[in-house]
């Protein structure tokens, strides 16, 4: 059984409309396993069956850069075909998007959380589940709310150099 959690984001860092997904995927599969092995005698087997089932993790193999690139290309084609099929994109537009160097489809495998890292999953999931804007960038200026973008020149009346 594979494991994944998906988050739909509707905005970019500039609060612009930018629908995209963040998906955290387990790099392997989980298998339910019966209680750990018993001995040859019936008593040991009964004890093993009475234990709660466990889980065995089988790490993925062959996740090379080429395999990721191929998966990204396949996803792009299938998603664009689905968009055309559902009337969300014109066929010519989808065909043009297939030729774009930066088509908006990317698979990033650079973030990996080690098995022993207990803080990593929470940190990553908090990032993925974050709201569209950061409250620490929001301030009140008289009767208006001002949002400071990541770039320095984003606030009204900022010094432009």
N, C-alpha and C positions, 0 to 999 in steps of 0.2 A: 504494500500500500504506500504510494508516494504521499508526500505532505507539502502543502503550499498554502500561503495566505496572500490574498490580493487586496490592494487598496486602490480605489479610484480617486484620482486627484483631478480637480476641475480648473485649477489655476496654476500659473507659473509664479516665479518669485516676484514678479512685478505686478501681481494681482491681475494679470492678463488672462483671458480665457485660454486654457491650455489643458485640454482633457488628455490624461495619460494614466497609466497604471504603474504601480510599484508592486512587484510580486516577490515575496520571499519564498524560495523553493528549497526543499531539503535535497542535498546532493547524494541521494540514494533512496532506498526503499526500506520500509519497516515490514517485518513479518511477525505475525503472532506465533509464539512458540509455546508448546505445552510446558508444564513445570519441569524444572531441571532434572536431568537423568537420575534414575535410581539405580540400585544394584540389581543383581540377577534374581534376588528373592522376591516373592509376592508382597511382603510387608514393605519393602523399599519402594516397589512400584506403586503401591497404594498411597504411600506418603507423597511421592512425586506427583501423582494425579490430583491430590488434594490441594496442592499449592496453586495459587493464582497463576494464570498464564503469564508468560513474560513476552518481551519483545526483542527481536534480533534485528540489528541494523545492518544492511548490506550497502556499503558505499558504492557510488557510481564509478564506473571505469570508462576511460576513453573520452573524458570531457576536455578534449584538446581545444586550442584556439580555432583550429579549422572546423571542428565539430560545432562549436558555438556560432561561428560565422555562417555555417550551413543552416543551422537551426533558425538563426535570425532571418536569413533570406527566405526560408520556407514559411516562417510565420508571416512575414511581410506579404508574400504572394497570397497566402490563404486568407488573411484578414482583408486585404484589398478585394479579393474575389468575393468574400462575404459582403463587404460594403456595397459592391456593385449589385450583387444579387438581391440585396434588401433596399436598393434604391437610394443609398446614402452617398454614393459617388457615381459619376458617369464613367463608363468604360474607358473613354479616352483619357480622362483625368487619372484614373488608376494606372493606366498604361504609362503615362508620363511619370507618375510617382515611382514606378518601378525603376526608372532610369535615373532618379535623383541620387546624388552621392550621399546626401544626408536626408534620408526619406522619412525621418521621424520614428523609425523602428530601431530600437537598440536593445541588445541583451548584454547586461553588465555583470560579469562574473568576478569582478575584482574584490567584492566584499565577501569574505568567508569567515564564519564564526567557528572557532575550534570547539571540539566536544567539551573540553573542560572549562570554557569561558561562560560563566553563569550570567555576567552582566551584558555580554554582547547581544543576545537575542532581544532583551528588553530595550536596549539602546537603539537597535535597528528598527524594531517594531514601533517605538515611540517616534522615530524619524518618519517612518512611513505613514503613521496615523496622525501626523501633525495637522493642525488647522491650516486654512489657506493663508492666514497672515499671522505674524508673530506679535503678540501683545506688547512686547518690549519695544517694538518699532512704532507703536501708536501713541500719539500724545495729543492733548487738547491745546488748541491755540485760540483762545477766546471762545467763540461759539462754533468753531470748526474742529474737526478731527484731522490730524495730519499723520500720514503714514510715511515713514522713512524707509526707502528701498535700500537694497544692499549697496548700490552705487552712491557715491558721495553727493552727486549733483541732483538728487531726487527730490529734495525738499524745496518748496517755493522760497525765493529770496536767498538761496544758498550762494556762497561766493563761488562764482564760476571762473576757473582759471584756465 
